[in-house]
Amino acid sequence: MDKLVGILKWVLLLGYFPVMLAFVSVSHQSVVCSDVNVIVSDSAQARFVSAEDVRKSILDAYPDLLGGPVAQINFDEMEAFVNEHSAIRSTQVYNSGSGVLNVKVAQHEPIVRVFAAEGTFYLDETGRQVPVSSHFSAHVLVVNGTVPKDRSTLVKVAGMITGDPFWTAQMEQIYIRRNNEYILVPRVGDHLILLGQPENVEKKLRNLKELYTSGLDPKEWNEYQVINLKYENQIICSRNRSL
């Protein structure tokens, strides 16, 4: 008798799961999209797009989205659509289970703002060009002068500066001369820093940091107009602004 009862329990249990799965499947098919919730994950650092802007663009592109079945939404297609925005780095679209469609976006984070012959724009750490926004201005390093078409070296140098809290606090501008020599403009003081050709930059910045922290007395900084780092293993402090 006990054996028969045990067999019946297993039969009932095995029959339960297919029924429940079918029920869940039917329920999922019947869920309609009631709203679109957009989360801009890094809006504190970069505010090139707003959640409302992204939501509006989705609803404009998918006019039948609200009230339509969630099961018929192509999440990959929607992610690709949102990623077409030049300021957006990545997008994740997922269903909350209640009919609210969640769209989580991450923006490109600029490291420099470039003022070039062809206009002004931002560059992120990968070198991707990000357009300026009328709603937001990022407080980042400024680059101007003769900006080359190939910006890989510029991005590398800018990354060394913005990736170090010490230099982020010290530097506000990179000026590129016609001969491709880099000049750094500090936030404080009247002196300019002639970095020279963008070679051995890490070593040059290391030597400059030593000068800043252990070299000159703070009172002496006002006596110099140019700090020249272009020659190997030398730092030349000049009272003459001539570069």
ABEGO torsion letter per residue (X at the ends): XAAAAAAAAAAAAAAAAAAAAAAAAAAAAABBBABBBBBBAAAAABBABBAAAAAAAAAAABAAABGBBAAABBAAAAAAAAAABAABABBBBBBAGAGBBBBBBBBBBBABBBBBAAEBBBBBAAGBBBBBBAABBBBBBBBBEBBBABAAAAAAAAAAAAABAAAAAABABBBBBAAGBBBBBBABEABBBBAEBBBGAAAAAAAAAAAAAABBBAAAAAABABBBAABBGBBBBBABABX
